[in-house]
Amino acid sequence: MAGLHFTLVTPEKQVMSDDVHMVVVPGVEGEFGVMEGHAPFMTTLRDGALSVYRTAGGTPEQIRVSGGFAEVGDAGLTVLAESAEA
């Protein structure tokens, strides 16, 4: 069951807003995975690919992002990217 709410937004549009199993994010200090219940934090992104796992053990959906921030909080994971493309 998908339990993490994930939102990806660029200045032009909302790219995704859905409940997922896990997201692997390209942070400036390395990649990190976020699942439901992750501790709150905020970091900047490096250019790279987000891996969105809709289900446990599923094939990840890749979304290329450039720049921006990621925030994990009570509402889930929010990524504010300068640009994003599937």
Buried (B, 14 or more C-beta within 10 A) or exposed (E): EBEBBBBBBBEEEEBBEEEBBBBBBBBEEEEBEBBBEBEEEEBEBBEBBBBBBBEEEEEBBEBBBBEBBBBBEEEBBBBBBEBBEE
